[in-house]
Amino acid sequence: MKIAILGTGYVGLTTGICLSEIGHYVTCIDINEQKIKNLQVGISPIYEPGLDELLVKNALEERLFFTSSFSEGLESAEIIIIAVGTPQRNDGAADLSYLEGAAVHIGTHIQPNTVVVIKSTVPVGTNEYIKDLIQKNCPKEISFEIVSNPEFLRQGSAIKDTMKADRIVIGSENEQAREKIKEMYKPLNVPFIMTNIRSAEMIKYASNAFLASKISYINEISNLCEAVGANVEDVAKGMGKDFRIGEAFLHAGIGYGGSCFPKDVKALLYTAKLNGVNFGFLNEVIAINDHQHELLVEKALKRFGSLAGKKIALLGLSFKPETDDMREAPSIKISRALLSLGAKVSAYDPVAIENAKHILGETIEYSSSVKEAVNNADAVFIVTEWNEFKELDLKSVTESMKNPIIFDGRNCILDSKLRDCGTVEYYPIGKPSILINVM
Ligand code: UDX
């Protein structure tokens, strides 16, 4: 099939690469000419495991193309997939302006009988609105269909999540259009959920808000565990073995971040309000998460009394491992809070430093290794659970610090590692602290 994809962000680029990998001819379109020029020579704008190899492979095999020309990309397409961003507006609603821009271009170039797929995360009712907008921008009346096909990939495992998805949701009022999109995905051999447009739109928000709620729930349980002397990891394990609960997304930490959960929870809340439904529960999910972002600073304040003049080493800046994405990363709030309390921050991340500089500028120090970041530090904050940090030689880390004090925001250091590292004060999330004093 000949497919055009609008938007070469995480979702658009991964989808384009995966659809070409299963044999389709895919043209990815983006208004950012520099991004397109880079992609044309095999340079990806994002760090995502496995993506670069498939990008180059499918481009060389002439199934994957990049252009900033809408006419070139859209006029030969039998399926057009919209995967542009829907960032958060100040009032919490989803900003649809990129989608509206895409609709104008599609209206100008669309050919009869094309199926337009909206993959961007959009509030209920948006597919119908965009269909009308495309129609309004068509020079003449033309017949085309619209399909809602939300995306569930995670950053850091985007290729795997797309190639081996749990489900593919296809929402349309037109059976032929639904079947066409089913056909497009058939080689992936993934279960389909066929539904109408509004339910498909809702599935995405309901899923993300549920996962965010699960995280806030276990995080609040972890705070209670600390207060009563229980261990949240054992509690999560004990809960997760119940198949009705499930083990995933019960990892307590310093809260969720990223480009999806924070904005999608707020957008769902906005939709509820707009439709007269009191979904106040989601306000609690957000409040717990906001508090969780402050936890390491709170714990350090309690330990030190004052953080003025203290050097804090942040290990990890990206919102989660295996990505360089800094959107809504807890490291941003943590850095700002530490600076406002007079602390000095030295940070290390395997891949996110360049992106962090765009947000935090030169307010903090950036280190090129863990060793450099922790040197003479008063405390270490583990902010992102990169494998590199789990495998650290803790003894050499603590020996080079001023005080061997670790606040682990992701519970990623094994007890056995701690026992081998000599004198250390270790403060995890939701379980008892470990204080080892080797004379
Ligand atoms: C998420 C959804 O999982 C995905 O389906 C959707 O398409 C986009 O949003 P992503 O943001 O890439 O994906 O990452 P995810 O792995 O879901 O983690 C989101 C946040 O939750 C991260 O900040 C992570 O650290 C946090 N998290 C996750 C926890 O704190 N505890 C957990 O148990 C799981």
Boltz pocket constraint, residues with backbone or C-beta under 6 A from the ligand:
constraints:
  - pocket:
      binder: B
      contacts: [[A, 151], [A, 152], [A, 153], [A, 154], [A, 155], [A, 156], [A, 208], [A, 211], [A, 215], [A, 248], [A, 249], [A, 250], [A, 251], [A, 252], [A, 253], [A, 254], [A, 255], [A, 256], [A, 257], [A, 258], [A, 259], [A, 260], [A, 261], [A, 319], [A, 320]]
      max_distance: 6.0
